[in-house]
Amino acid sequence: MNPKSLGYTTCTYVGLNLERGSMYKEVVEKLNQIPEVVECHFTTGHYTMLVKLYAKDNEQLMDLLNAQIQIIPGVVSTETLISLEQSIKREIPIATGL
């Protein structure tokens, strides 16, 4: 389903830093309760986690960040990256002749 056809016009990636990496599972349980969160990855690098979410507009995005994500116990900081356009989307090709 195309999120835009449902009114979700803002695609956002949110980098989360946790108080401790061991809090990952508890934070994922809370994020899973937010319907707008469509992906969550435990990552290496600058963020502990990377979350993809859709919002209907910037006002809803602000609510998702301030009233739902940043209040999760263990989340100490977030950084929001708004996707302006998805230029490539494809599946991994299936190798033939193996």
N, C-alpha and C positions, 0 to 999 in steps of 0.2 A: 504494500500500500504506500502511496506517495503521501508523506506527511503534509505537504502543502495543500493537498486536496481535502485534508481534514482541518485546515486552518492553522497549522503549525508552520509559521513562516521563518522562524529563527532556529537555525541549527548551530549548536554551541558545543565546544569541547572545553571541559573544565579540568584543570590540573589541580589535584588535591594533595596536600601534605598532611600527614598524620603525626600525631604525638609520638607514636611508636608503630613500626611496621606490623607488629603482632596484633594490632587492633583492626587489621584489614577485614577479617571475616565479620566482625561486628558492624563495621561501617558499611560493608556490602549489604548486609541484611537490612539496614536502614535505607540505603539507596534503592534497593529493590522494591521498597514500598512507595517510591515516587514514580508514578506511571510515565512521566516525561523522560525519565532516564532510560535510554535504549541500549547502552553499552557501558561496560565498566571493565577496565584493565588494570591489573597490578603491574607496575612498571619499574624499570630501572631508570636512573637519570635524575632529572630535576624534580620530578613529582613521584609521590608514592603511588598514586592512582591517576588514571585518566578516564574521564567520564564523558560520554556523548549524550546530549539531551536535546529535545525539541521544545520550543516555547511558542506560544501564539503571537507574542509580541515582546518588546523590551520590558514592559511592566511585569508580565508574568515571569520573564527571566529573572528580574530583580527579586521577585518573591521567591522563586525557586532557590536562588542563591542565598538570600538573607534569612528567609523564614524556614527553609527546609534543609538545605545542605550544610550551611555554615554552623548550624546549631547542633549537628550530629556530634555526640561526644567522641573526642579523638581527632576531629578535623581542626587543624590549627591555622591553615591558610588555603586559599584558593586563588587560581588565576584563570580568567575567562578568555577564551579565544572564539570569536564569532566567525563562523564559516560564511564567506560572502558568495561562494560558488563552488559546487562540486564538479571538478573538471574531468575526473576519471573515476569510474566505478565499474569493476569487473570481477569475475570469479577467477580463481586460480585455474589455469588450463589443465585439462586431463591429458597426461602423456599417453600417446598411443604407440603400439608396437613393442610393448614390454614383454 
